[in-house]
Amino acid sequence: MSDREIDVLRALAHPVRLGIVRRLAAEPDICACDFTDDFAVSQPTVSAHLKVLREAGLVTTRREGTTVCYSLVPESLTDLAGLLGGLARGLSVR
């Protein structure tokens, strides 16, 4: 398993970050401020979680004036699906 794959799995291991990814999968291009009500956490906490997701390559940003909008990076999820599928196949062979 590569360092990048470990970073992705680590990023998704937190319930707030996983929730952010789920919301972005259903509703792309969301402002960071829109997540605060979803998870009952402060704006700085949401920003810290989004930074982890961005550094893991799971989300990308787009600036709209002073607002930063977030979207998923589809390739990262495809890679993750491949990794998990490979792990599942390995388990079924045993």
Backbone torsions as a table, in degrees:
resi	resn	phi	psi	omega
1	MET	NA	133.9	-177.5
2	SER	-80.7	162.9	176.4
3	ASP	-59.8	-38.0	-180.0
4	ARG	-63.3	-43.8	178.7
5	GLU	-62.8	-39.3	177.5
6	ILE	-64.5	-41.3	178.0
7	ASP	-61.3	-41.2	179.8
8	VAL	-64.7	-47.4	179.8
9	LEU	-63.6	-39.8	178.3
10	ARG	-63.7	-41.7	-179.9
11	ALA	-62.7	-37.6	-178.2
12	LEU	-82.2	-7.5	-176.5
13	ALA	-73.9	-14.7	-179.8
14	HIS	-92.4	133.4	-176.3
15	PRO	-59.4	-36.1	178.9
16	VAL	-67.9	-44.0	-179.8
17	ARG	-65.8	-40.1	176.8
18	LEU	-63.0	-39.9	176.8
19	GLY	-63.6	-39.0	177.2
20	ILE	-62.3	-44.8	179.9
21	VAL	-63.4	-42.2	178.2
22	ARG	-61.1	-43.4	-180.0
23	ARG	-65.7	-42.4	179.4
24	LEU	-65.6	-30.2	177.2
25	ALA	-66.6	-34.9	-179.3
26	ALA	-86.6	-27.7	-172.0
27	GLU	-145.4	87.0	-176.3
28	PRO	-70.1	162.4	173.8
29	ASP	64.4	62.6	-177.2
30	ILE	-110.8	140.9	175.9
31	CYS	-72.9	144.5	179.6
32	ALA	-55.4	-37.0	-177.7
33	CYS	-64.8	-22.0	-178.9
34	ASP	-72.9	-13.8	-178.6
35	PHE	-87.6	-16.3	-173.4
36	THR	-62.8	-39.3	179.3
37	ASP	-71.8	-32.4	-178.7
38	ASP	-62.3	-35.8	-170.7
39	PHE	-120.7	5.3	179.2
40	ALA	51.4	45.5	175.7
41	VAL	-127.4	162.8	-177.6
42	SER	-75.0	162.2	177.4
43	GLN	-57.9	-45.2	178.1
44	PRO	-61.1	-34.7	178.1
45	THR	-67.5	-43.3	176.5
46	VAL	-60.0	-45.0	-179.9
47	SER	-60.8	-39.2	178.3
48	ALA	-64.7	-41.3	177.8
49	HIS	-66.2	-41.3	178.3
50	LEU	-64.0	-34.4	177.2
51	LYS	-63.4	-42.8	178.1
52	VAL	-61.5	-44.2	179.2
53	LEU	-64.5	-39.2	178.8
54	ARG	-66.3	-44.6	-179.7
55	GLU	-65.8	-27.3	176.7
56	ALA	-81.4	-5.9	178.9
57	GLY	82.9	15.1	-178.0
58	LEU	-87.2	-28.6	179.8
59	VAL	-129.1	157.7	175.8
60	THR	-125.7	160.3	-177.3
61	THR	-119.2	156.3	174.2
62	ARG	-142.3	127.9	-178.7
63	ARG	-90.9	134.5	177.1
64	GLU	-128.0	89.1	-173.1
65	GLY	68.4	-119.6	177.8
66	THR	-95.1	-1.5	-177.8
67	THR	-95.0	138.9	175.2
68	VAL	-109.5	123.5	179.4
69	CYS	-104.5	144.3	-176.3
70	TYR	-117.0	144.0	174.9
71	SER	-140.1	155.9	176.0
72	LEU	-73.7	153.1	171.3
73	VAL	-97.3	104.3	-173.2
74	PRO	-56.2	-37.0	-178.1
75	GLU	-62.0	-34.6	-179.1
76	SER	-66.7	-35.7	178.5
77	LEU	-73.5	-34.9	175.8
78	THR	-63.7	-43.6	177.3
79	ASP	-61.4	-42.4	179.7
80	LEU	-63.8	-42.0	178.5
81	ALA	-61.2	-40.3	177.5
82	GLY	-63.8	-42.9	178.8
83	LEU	-61.6	-48.8	-178.6
84	LEU	-66.5	-36.8	176.4
85	GLY	-62.9	-41.1	177.6
86	GLY	-63.3	-41.3	177.2
87	LEU	-63.7	-41.9	-179.9
88	ALA	-64.6	-41.3	178.2
89	ARG	-63.8	-39.5	178.6
90	GLY	-62.6	-37.3	178.9
91	LEU	-69.8	-36.3	-177.0
92	SER	-73.9	-19.5	179.8
93	VAL	-76.9	-27.1	-175.5
94	ARG	-67.6	NA	NA
